[in-house]
Amino acid sequence: MAQATSAQANKAGAVVSNSQHLTQVFVALMLIIGLIFALAWLLKKLGNGSLVGNSHIKVVANMPLGTRERIALIEVGGKQMLVGVTAQQINHLHTFDDAVVDIGDVPQNSEFSQKIKEIIAGGGNKS
């Protein structure tokens, strides 16, 4: 009889131990997931996912041509180059002697983001 009660006590202790273990694992998992999101946010804030800002190469403008193809105007060393970008390669199309587009002339926000900002500023009322 004494053995039965000690076996039941061991089972109860094991159940408590298992629930404590699961709680610790769950808390650790949540901390890791939170750390991943915090690092992703930090990388986004630092600029395009790069830790070091590169002021020597700038994407001035780009235009999608298909689902995975686009052309981009980049500035390297004061010269602007037009490149074609596909999923497999990047091709140099043309180098311009004079700047085609001033970096200050490129709009920083799209029409979509402007409309969203107007909706938010207006309290969500449509005009």
Contacts in CASP RR format, 6 or more apart in sequence:
PFRMAT RR
TARGET T0000
AUTHOR 0000-0000-0000
METHOD contacts of the structure
MODEL  1
MAQATSAQANKAGAVVSNSQHLTQVFVALMLIIGLIFALAWLLKKLGNGS
LVGNSHIKVVANMPLGTRERIALIEVGGKQMLVGVTAQQINHLHTFDDAV
VDIGDVPQNSEFSQKIKEIIAGGGNKS
43 49 0 8 1.000
43 50 0 8 1.000
43 51 0 8 1.000
46 53 0 8 1.000
47 53 0 8 1.000
56 76 0 8 1.000
56 77 0 8 1.000
57 74 0 8 1.000
57 75 0 8 1.000
57 76 0 8 1.000
58 74 0 8 1.000
58 75 0 8 1.000
58 103 0 8 1.000
59 72 0 8 1.000
59 73 0 8 1.000
59 74 0 8 1.000
60 73 0 8 1.000
60 74 0 8 1.000
60 75 0 8 1.000
60 80 0 8 1.000
60 101 0 8 1.000
60 103 0 8 1.000
60 106 0 8 1.000
61 72 0 8 1.000
61 73 0 8 1.000
61 101 0 8 1.000
61 106 0 8 1.000
62 70 0 8 1.000
62 71 0 8 1.000
62 72 0 8 1.000
62 73 0 8 1.000
62 85 0 8 1.000
63 70 0 8 1.000
63 71 0 8 1.000
63 72 0 8 1.000
64 70 0 8 1.000
65 71 0 8 1.000
68 86 0 8 1.000
68 87 0 8 1.000
69 84 0 8 1.000
69 85 0 8 1.000
69 86 0 8 1.000
69 87 0 8 1.000
70 84 0 8 1.000
70 85 0 8 1.000
71 82 0 8 1.000
71 83 0 8 1.000
71 84 0 8 1.000
71 85 0 8 1.000
71 93 0 8 1.000
72 82 0 8 1.000
72 83 0 8 1.000
72 84 0 8 1.000
72 85 0 8 1.000
73 80 0 8 1.000
73 81 0 8 1.000
73 82 0 8 1.000
73 83 0 8 1.000
73 100 0 8 1.000
73 101 0 8 1.000
74 80 0 8 1.000
74 81 0 8 1.000
74 83 0 8 1.000
75 81 0 8 1.000
75 99 0 8 1.000
75 103 0 8 1.000
78 99 0 8 1.000
79 95 0 8 1.000
79 96 0 8 1.000
79 97 0 8 1.000
80 95 0 8 1.000
80 96 0 8 1.000
80 99 0 8 1.000
80 100 0 8 1.000
80 101 0 8 1.000
81 92 0 8 1.000
81 93 0 8 1.000
81 94 0 8 1.000
81 95 0 8 1.000
81 96 0 8 1.000
82 92 0 8 1.000
82 93 0 8 1.000
82 94 0 8 1.000
82 95 0 8 1.000
82 96 0 8 1.000
83 90 0 8 1.000
83 91 0 8 1.000
83 92 0 8 1.000
83 93 0 8 1.000
84 90 0 8 1.000
84 91 0 8 1.000
84 92 0 8 1.000
84 93 0 8 1.000
109 117 0 8 1.000
119 126 0 8 1.000
END
